[in-house]
Amino acid sequence: MPFRRFKLRQQLMRGVLSCLAFLVILLLGASIIGWQTTSDMSTDANARLHQARDKFDHMLDNAHQAAMAVKPELGKSCDDVALLLRQQVATVPDVRSVNLTRGNRIYCTSLFGDFDKDYDPSGYAQGQLDLAPGNAITPDRALIVYRAQGEGGSVLVGVDGYYLANTLQLMSREVPMILQVGQRWMGTNGHVSDGEPSIEGKRFDIASQHYAYRLNSSITPQQYWQHAWNYSNGSMALYLLLALLAAGVAFWALGRPVSPEQELARALAKEEFIPYLQPVVKAIDGGYTGCEVLMRWQHPQQGMIPPDRFIPMAEASGLIIPMTSALMRQVRERFAPKAKALPVGFHFGFNICARHCQDLSLVEDCRAFLKAFAANPVKLVLELTERELIESTPMTDRLFAELHDLGIFIAIDDFGTGHSSLTYLQKFQVDFLKIDQSFVGMIGSDALSSHIVDNVIDLATRLGLMLVAEGVETQLQADYLRAHKVDFLQGYLFSRPLPMAEFERLFPTLDKSGSLPSEISAQQA
């Protein structure tokens, strides 16, 4: 069997596919873990940004509360309002200082009372917030200043940077968070820097709906990997186990023996069975009058497999029926559109066996074949092989009756070498006998074979049957058969079996008599 010859290749493919199954499951697991990690960290980052914004809004709400309590006192002397300023610092959470301005000068503070210093309101984001690295008293301690504009001046409320940095640290954890006000920003270390912060990886940000600040965060690929490593060890182990299990199952499943029937079914589905056509010539003048359609297996690894390696198995399994149907379909689809180039009365011959005679599906295949050539009719010949006995039953009687009603010719292939040839002549309406090549090959060298050929010729003549001699390879054989009134010849002397593309190239050289130029005939021989 051809299947044994590529056992090593199958084992290699088995290992490759098992490794592929392992990698697919492992990559699938890694993808799921990666997606889950990205989703979890993104969700967590956004949730922490929202929580941090709520806390910062609450701090600034306190600053706003202190500013609103003092705002009605704008313009009054510092001596009159200093106590109120200090009360706000003492009683309102998060408030570090409260200052009053007149124009562009600070004139009263909760710390010093009367005061006189310039300040620039243009540095406040949206005229509301300023993130400062420090002040005159604590130059290295950051603060955020909330500004409430009033008539003739404004209230400046400072919130200690300690609260800001503490909130950033609390909300950051794995993913650092940044507070940004205008062109200044503060990180978890509490330091204030100018310009845009340098952010790597995937960026997340959120802006306050009430105050002029925003919070930024980012996740780098390294942080994703670290999170996955820290929190997905169990999942990784599970997917590794599943990958090993999948590889083991694949290795086991692929190692199960593939039956010849399964391989034939696979080849049929892949359309690996293809027709080869061997011309049949008239013995009297060498004119091409038809062809026998032979089945070949174009295996993707093994190459061209001869029919004796798979036809017996196909017949035993019953797959020969759809295989023959596929062969007839390929031939009609290829040659029906070009039928005008064929000689008048050209015939196509297909081999059938006992399996074909168990139902009427063969009739439908033949009907479809002839219908395809309706515009340019051809003859269809079915050649009965004798590897298995065809019993005469009501089904076979009906089958052959319907085939003859369609105008289909019946031939007995390899006459005299198989089961009950004479019985076939009695039971079925046979039109042709085909002399087996084993007898033809001994013409001129074996007297017994010559006598058998003579007897077959005599029998066909008495029964009024046409004769076809197969396996004609020498001119001596052709001359002998022609002299003994054999009607048609077939063999390598005239042409080897040809794939459809090569056989098709014969059409332009064919005239309606079916003759080929002598140089082409010599080349084919």
LINSUL-V570134 format. One record per backbone hydrogen bond with DSSP energy under -0.5 kcal/mol. NH is the residue of the N-H (numbers start at 1). CO is the residue of the C=O. Records with the same first field share a line. If there is no record, write none. Layout:
NH=CO ; CO
This chain:
4=1
5=2
6=3
7=4
10=6
11=7
12=8
13=9
14=10
15=11
16=12
17=13
18=14
19=15
20=16
21=17
22=18
23=19
24=20
25=21
26=22
27=23
28=24
29=25
30=26
31=27
32=28
33=29
34=30
35=31
36=32
37=33
38=34
39=35
40=36
41=37
42=38
43=39
44=40
45=41
46=42
47=43
48=44
49=45
50=46
51=47
52=48
53=49
54=50
55=51
56=52
57=53
58=54
59=55
60=56
61=57
62=58
63=59
64=60
65=61
66=62
67=63
68=64
69=65
70=66
71=67
72=68
73=70
74=71
76=73
80=77
81=77
82=78
85=81
86=82
87=83
88=84
89=85
90=86
91=87
92=88
93=91
95=92
96=158
97=158
99=156
100=108
101=154
102=105
103=152
105=102
106=117
107=100 ; 105
108=100
109=113
110=98
113=109
114=112
115=107
117=106
119=104
121=119
123=120
124=121
125=129
127=124
128=125
129=125
130=145
132=130 ; 143
135=138
141=138
142=140
143=132
144=159
145=130
146=144 ; 157
147=128
148=155
149=147
150=153
152=150
153=150
154=101
155=148
156=99
157=146 ; 155
158=97 ; 156
159=144
160=94
161=142
163=160
164=160
165=161
166=162
167=163
168=164
169=165
170=166
171=167
172=168
173=169
175=172
176=174
178=216
179=186
180=178 ; 214
181=184
184=181
185=193
186=179
187=191
190=187
193=185
195=183
199=197
202=219
204=217
206=215
208=213
213=211
214=180
215=206
216=178
217=204
218=176
219=202
224=220
225=221
226=222
227=223
228=224
229=225
230=226
231=227
232=228
236=232
237=233
238=234
239=235
240=236
241=237
242=238
243=239
244=240
245=241
246=242
247=243
248=244
249=245
250=246
251=247
252=248
253=249
254=250
255=251
256=252 ; 253
259=257
263=259
264=260
265=261
266=262
267=263
268=264
269=265
270=266
271=268
272=267
274=272 ; 296
276=294
277=498
278=292
279=277
280=290
281=489
282=287
283=487
286=282
288=514
289=280
290=280
291=347
292=278
293=291 ; 349
294=276 ; 292
296=274
297=305
298=272 ; 296
299=297 ; 303
303=299
305=297
306=304
309=306
310=307
311=307
314=310
315=311
316=312
317=313
318=314
319=314
320=314
321=318
323=319
324=320
325=321
326=322
327=323
328=324
329=325
330=326
331=327
332=328
333=329
334=330
335=331
336=332
338=335
339=336
341=338
342=339
344=512
346=343
347=289
348=379
349=291
350=381
351=293
352=383
356=353
357=353 ; 354
358=355
359=356
363=360
364=360
365=361
366=362
367=363
368=364
369=365
370=366
371=367
372=368
373=369 ; 370
374=371
379=346
381=348
382=409
383=350 ; 381
384=382 ; 411
385=352 ; 383
391=389
393=391
397=393
398=394
399=395
400=396
401=397
402=398
403=399
404=400
405=401
406=402
407=404
408=403
409=380
411=382
412=432
413=384 ; 411
415=412 ; 434
417=414
419=386
424=420
425=421
426=422
427=423
428=424
430=428
431=410
432=410
433=466
434=412
435=433 ; 468
436=415
439=436
440=436
441=437
442=439
443=440
445=442
446=442
450=446
451=447
452=448
453=449
454=450
455=451
456=452
457=453
458=454
459=455
460=456
461=457
462=458
463=459
464=460 ; 461
465=460
466=431
468=433
469=488
470=435 ; 468
472=490
473=471
478=474
479=475
480=476
481=477
482=478
483=479
484=480
485=482
486=481
488=467
489=281
490=469
493=472
494=491
495=491
498=277
500=275
503=499
504=500
505=501
506=503
507=504
509=506
510=506 ; 507
511=515
514=511
521=517
522=518
523=519
524=520
525=521
